[in-house]
């Protein structure tokens, strides 16, 4: 209970104008906030009867808290600004009921000093537990319970018996609550409360052996150490207090946050115990100097000490008691040291002293340990003693070499005989004696020590003395905690029974802290944390991934747990059989394992979504266990085990597991949708019934046991049978929480029976192996017989039955029902839908109704078999059978190479590739924009490929391939008789692609339909030569029939356009004679005239096509025609023209005349241009009466 004092009225009032004290009631409250009392850290505390009085040192305010000491635990005090002073600390500050007087050099008789003053500057005092105030000087003793204070400008260094040190600045105040340093009995703890001022703290042997046993409290936070050197400056209330790490690691936490500082110079601030910290920062050298330079500068080089008579502390031999710098943190940079006015690391020597105490794997044990650490046993006449004992060994010490742990001192007063040394005890095989030295053997796995210590007994025997054994000395070495690092893989990391830090790094790690106050980090990966009752108060940080904590109770004792969230942290508290606490962060699942007694788990209200954990499991084990999660939103899993258990679930979706033999239980699911899992015996027949019990549900197992679990607020129930023949009978559950939800049944092996005929809610059943009989009810059931031959009756409702054997028999009484099949299956008349499952290539066939048929991921054949069916193939190369105009098919993109088989005209939907027309009717098939394969039936089909490059096969009949453009936009190429390619040469107006046709008789274009493809023929000759062309290369050479029929010439012209004579034969051969054409004969040499004629090609089936043949005729140069001419001339006549030669040229060219021969040709000449003949001299008739000239 907490109380805000501003709501209480004062009991008393001041008189005479004096400031009235604030009077508060401190009875029966856990916390008390004092308004306006920001002086609580510096106030003088005193007792007056059962009241606490606080007086401000400036003589001003006073607070009286009535009945503060009335309760065993006084209330914790808070200022307005959030500074905290625990009730226990306030009581110590108040001192005893009758305090002593101020003493210049007071002492406490018979008290044991816990430390001494190493150096002091200015005024420093200690207030003893009896109330006396003592001025502190060098070598003054410090005792348990002292309140130590420094004044303005003062500073103080204290070294404690465990070699820890406190350097204290001015205006500081602290209370030394406790210090226990007892190595022989392995007892280590300390507690100190720091109220105000600057402190530099170096933890000592207690911090090394048991870090969890060190408690450092401040008004705004607590500090957890890890063998650490750190500094802090506690400011006035409302200001930020600074916490700085110098070496090691510390965790600073309050009610609102927790901060881990693990690198030198990292710092954070706190201003209130109830507010989060400031950001983590890295102090610069200058900032370190400004914050703590004055404290560091007055620290001495501290020597180990031994305790002499009570009250006095002196340095041991070799120690230095003069002033100087601290020794310790070897990680502080030289620059930082220089900024503090120090020439070297001021903490190195002290750390050297401290860490040597824990064993470093060497044989050196000369650490200056006092006689308190040895055993001095003297037995006459023969005795053995172990001296220079190593009390601690780190669990990760280097054991590659043996470790010396003690010297053996033997005293033999009679000197008779030969002394023999031997070892005994459970751990003795790990030790060996060499002369008078005791060693831990090389190679010893120290980290595997089960109980955290190694024990051995040394016996000395002198057979000649006649006594066996003569004397023994025992040794116990504590295995202290360590820091264990993972390597990023999946590690198994196990700590010691000391206080450990385990860092899992990455990977899926298994982390076991064992005893001690451990800090466990999972970091990345799905980590598993294992702990048992007695493992101590741990801190667990799961980190990334899905992390799990399994905590196991004591098997034979009652285990009681609570789990709750406090200030954003998940706190698991075990209150029985021992008290322990686990502080969790980012752990997603917690599993509690009880024992054979009565176990209890209470889940608090703040545990739930958005925090840690997200799932809680409670395995109660034997005994009557209790789970109460009624205040939590986090889902829980409860496994009660044997015994009569009682559970109340959370607001989430909980799971209750009830096994055969678990007793008579009661389960209240709470909020959410909760499930009961009932698990039967594995090798014995189970019989279950579930029925309503008012608004509750009763689940009874009548074989092999007779047990009942009573349910309320549980929405779903699942039954799991075993390998035998199991039976489940389901009643009418209307009016219960299950009425609108589900009952599940898994039969397992055996011939199982489900009778849900009376059920009015949904049933989900899996018969498993065996010949099962499953009967559904009036709701929508899912019934799977499993392997073997099953009988399944769906009952009313929209049911689903699953078949996997040809021996399965299925029926249904009503509703819209579905068969799921992993084999070829044909629907009977009771079912409407069929879904194929698995991946095998199987077939699904409907009935005469309107069915929905869905394929699996394999290659399926889906046939609606009459009715207007809907078919979905899914993956695989599927075939759909269409036989009704109302049939609808659907394929997914990338769902294989799919085909429609249709006895009706069909247009291919998207994501289909093929059409196969069936039957003999004249029907049509239309492709889509993809590359399709379209095959006609035996009828006359019109087949349209559409877009894409299609393969079109006409099948039987006279088939047409249809295209959208005009004939002129396409090229048709014959590949072989009856196989042609049609290519769209004008894709801009709708691309029909390039299709291969086979068995198609006609090609239909927008402007014409053709069966024969012809091409114009061309030949050449000259006007004087006739053509005679054979069948190859005749006029039919480049012509073909689309359907592959042979072509012949059925008609042709006999006269060309220019009058040449033509003869065309049926096989395409022809002759062409230009001689009868005047136009051709009149051609001048080199002139060209194209003559032509037409022919008609026929396929013999009624299809004809007319084509034109062109013949190019070239003119040639014909010889001129000269007429014979006679000329007469008188003898002896003078040279003269005697006549002109007459000649003509049909080519109308220019003639040239020349005399080429004849008798007396030399007597004549001819004009080459005109043909006039002249004599060249006087002719003598005596020589020749006639001359013949050519």
Secondary structure by P-SEA (a helix, b strand, c coil): ccccccccccccccccccccccccccccccbbbbccccccccbbbbbcccbbbbbcccccbbbbbcccccccccbbbbccccccccaaaaaaaaccccccccccccccccccccccccccccbbbbbcccbbbbbbccccccccccbbbbcccccccccccccbbbbbbccbbbbbcbbbbbccccccbbbbbbcbbbbbbbbccccccccccbbbbcccbbbbbccccbbbbbccccbbbbbbbcccbbbbbcccbbbbbccccccccccccccccccbbbbcaaaaaaccaaaaaaccbbbbbbbccccbbbbccccccbbbbbbccccccaaaaaaacccccccaaaaaaaaaaacccccccccccccccbbbbbcccccccccccccbbbccccccbbbbcbbbbbbbcccccbbbbbccccccccccccccccccccccccccccccbbbbbbbbbcccccccccbbbbbbbbbbbbbbbbccccccccccccbbbbbbcccbbbbbbcccbbbbbbcccbbbbbbccccccbbbbbcccbbbbbbbccccbbbbbbbbbcccbbbbbbcccbbbbbbbccccbbbbbbcccbbbbbbcccccccccccbbbbbccccbbbbbcccccbbbbbbccccbbbbbbcccbbbbbbccccccbbbbbcccbbbbbbbccccbbbbbbbbbcccbbbbbbcccbbbbbbbccccbbbbbbcccbbbbbbcccccccccccbbbbbbcccbbbbccccccbbbbbbbcccbbbbbbcccbbbbbbcccbbbbbbcccbbbbbbccccbbbbbcccbbbbbccccccccccccbbbbcccccbbbbbcccbbbbbbcccbbbbbccccbbbbbbcccbbbbbbccccbbbbbcccccbbbbbccccccccccccbbbbccccbbbbbbcccbbbbbbccccccccccccbbbbbbcccccccccccccccbbbbbccccbbbbbccccccccccbbbbccccbbbcccccccbbbbbbbbcccccbbbbbccccccccccccccbbbbbbcccccccccbbbbbbcccccbbbbcccccccccccccbbbbbcbbbbbbccccbbbbbbbbbbbbbbbbbbbbbbbbbbbcccccccccbbbbbbbccccbbbbbbcccccccccccccccbbbbbccccccccccccccc
